[in-house]
Amino acid sequence: MKNKVLKGCFWIVFLISQVSYAQIQITNKKFSFGTTGRIGVGYSPNADGRTGRQLNLDNQGSLGGRMDQGDYVDFLPTFHFTPVVGGDSTKTTKIDVQTRLSFYSGGTFLGNVDTKSNRGMIIALPEAFVEARNIMGSDWDVWAGSRWLRYDDVHIADYFYFDDHSATGWGIRHKNTRFSMFFPAVIDTAASNSTPYSYTNIISGNKNLIYRQREVFVLEHTIPLKNNDLKFLAEFHNVDRSGRNSVEQYPSDHGWVLGAKLNTGLKTKIAGSFNQISLRYGSGIANGGDAGNTQTWRTYGAPDELTGKYRGAYSLTAVEHILLNLSNRWSLNAYAVYTQSKGGSDNDNKAIDYYKRNIFNKKSEFNTGVRATYYFNNWFHILSELHYAVRKDGTQDPASMMKLVLAPTLVPTAERSVWARPHIRFIAEVSRYNDQAMNSLYSPFLQQSGAKRFGTYLGVRTEWWIF
């Protein structure tokens, strides 16, 4: 009897699988797999424990050079669909279904993980979206999901400036005009300075955590010019008040952003040179970003003490980025970034935020750097960098750092280009801190080593991207 029941169950499952297969037949044959990453070993001879730590100033991310930045690996599996309607290949919609699996080091090195625990590794899914381009052969695109939607970056500082809209949302494009909506409120910001998204709702008689949405409306338009592209940016942010039946009472608030970016191609002996310059101003709750992030929804500073709003908050960011391919021997890549931000409080130093913390309400920072690439031959390049960073929090004295980098690099693709990857780099860095940075332990290195005038970093690391 038992065997008969098992056989009956088997045939039922088999028939269901056949019916399911008949209803959902997978015919797509196009699949791509991309990956980006940077991983290796670092060693700081004069730090406590000697484990390599980034030398850059705190609250500035990789501004100041990224070669000593922590490990990460991304995997990008993507399905590609190109259906043809009615046999007309000119009316083809290009459809991509893309995800991104991201792994970051939360401790020393990304590979230092055993089978019992993933401590030391951070796993994320920053992208999962569908995009349909040139719908039925038209000039219309549409997408929905969560994605890293960002464009030009200062690669040597890992700084995606001006139009980084990485979040969950949707968008449409017609030729050179884009409209998007983003909803970053799914991120609780109790660990940051941003206006809070979560509150405790007691409408049912029990305490329940509720999220209020931040709605970000983005309009972008690009004007192609002769050897130039001029891009305009406009954003409007809105966040509703917390519910009437909530424990915490947060007011509604809003903000806006305006900006322009000019991308100019430069004629040099070797093609690929350019100059990029941008200016962006954000007001109210749209006065982000900070800590090397440039998303405008990462609100900076504290709210007004009486209204609880960011009505007087602002942020101004200017970026200059240039690449010169001077010859088949030399390339120069330089940048400069200036940011000035203020929160909603009138205080120029510190103020109380929503979480009753006393945080800085005003800051200014300036970063500049240059990388010189010498092509010794096709497969051996010598990278050298010089960075300067200074940041002033509130009314404190400015903290500054100067960093010099030398990195002989193996390039297996044997390509004389600043974009050739993968790289295998032998890295030597030394930084000098001023008194304010040194005494306030204003870098990951100083927080581990204690107050020291000079920081050091030695490493062997690789960087790659394959799409």
C-alpha positions, 0 to 999 in steps of 0.5 A: 500500500505504501509503495502504491501511494509513493508511486501515485505521488511520483506520477502526480508530481511528474504530470504537474511538472509537465503541465508547468513546463508546457505553460512556462517554456524557457526559450531565452538563450542569451546570458552574460556574466560580468564581474568587478572587484578589488581584493588583495593584502595590505600591511601597515608597518607602523600601525598597531597589529600591522594590518593594513588600514586606509590612510584617507581622512574619515567622512570622505570615503575613498576621496584621497585615493582608493588603492588602499580601499577595502576588498569587494567583489561583484557578480552581475548575471544578466539575461538578454531578450530580443523578441521580434514582433511580426518578423520585423527586426526593426521593431525589436525591444531590447530587454535586460534582466540584471542582478548584482551580488556584492561581497564586501570585507567587514574585517581584514580581508574578504577571503578570511571566512571559514565555513562556520561563520560569515563574520568579516563579510558583508553580502548585499543585493544592490541591483535587481531590475528589468529594463526595456530599451528601444521599445518596438523600435522606438526612442522609448526606454523604461525600467523598474527595480533596484539598481546602481544608476550612476554615470561619470566617476572619478575612478582614482578616488572611487567617487561617483559625483553629480548624478548618482541615483542608486536606489529602488524605483522606476524610470522612463527615457525618451531620446536625451530626456529621463524621468525617474522616481526613487524610494530610498526610504527602505533604508533605516538611517538611525546610524546616519544623520539623515531624517528618519524614515521609521517610526513606531505606530500604535494604531492597532494597540501594539507597537509596530515599526512603520516606514514612511517613504521619501519620494524623489522625483528626478528629471535629467536632460542632455544637450549634445554639442559639438565635441561636448555634452551638457547635462542638466539635473533637477530633483524634488524630494518629499517625505510625509509626516509620521502617523498621528498614532505614532510614538515619534512625531516627525514633520513632513519635509521636502527639498530640491536639487539643481545642477549642470555638468559639461563633458568635453572631449579633448584632442590629444595624441592618443584618443580618449582624453576628456574634461568634466566639470559639474556644479550641483546645489541641494536644498532642504532634505536634499542636501546630501551627500557625505562620507564620500557618497553623493546621493542627495537623499542622504540628508546632512546635519541636524534639523531646526530645533523648533520646527524639526525641519531642514528648511535652511539646509543646503549643500554645494558641490563642484567637481573638476575631472580631467584625463590627458592621454599625452602619448604612448608613454604617459597619461595624466588623470586629475580631479578636484572636489569642493563641498560645503554643506549645512543642516537645518539648525542655525548652529555652525558647529553642533546641534541635536538630531532626531536621535538626540545625538549632538552632531556636526551641522556644518562642514566644508571639504576640499580634495584634489589628486593626480595619477600619472601612468607611465607605460614602461611597456605594454604589460608593465605600467608604473602608477604614481599618485599624489592626493591632498584632502582637507575637511573642516567639521563645524568650528573645529580646526581643519583636518588635512592629509597629504598622500603619496603613492607608488604602484608598479603594475602588471597588466595581463591584457597588454593594453596601454590604457588607463582603463586596461584591466585586470591590474596586479599592483604592488603598492607603497603609500605614505601619508602625512597628517596635520595636528588636527587630523593626528590628534583627533584620530581622523582616519581608519589608520590613525584609529588603529595606530594612535596619534601619528604624524605619518601613515604607511601602507604596503600591499599587493592587490588586484583590480578588475572589471569584465562586462 
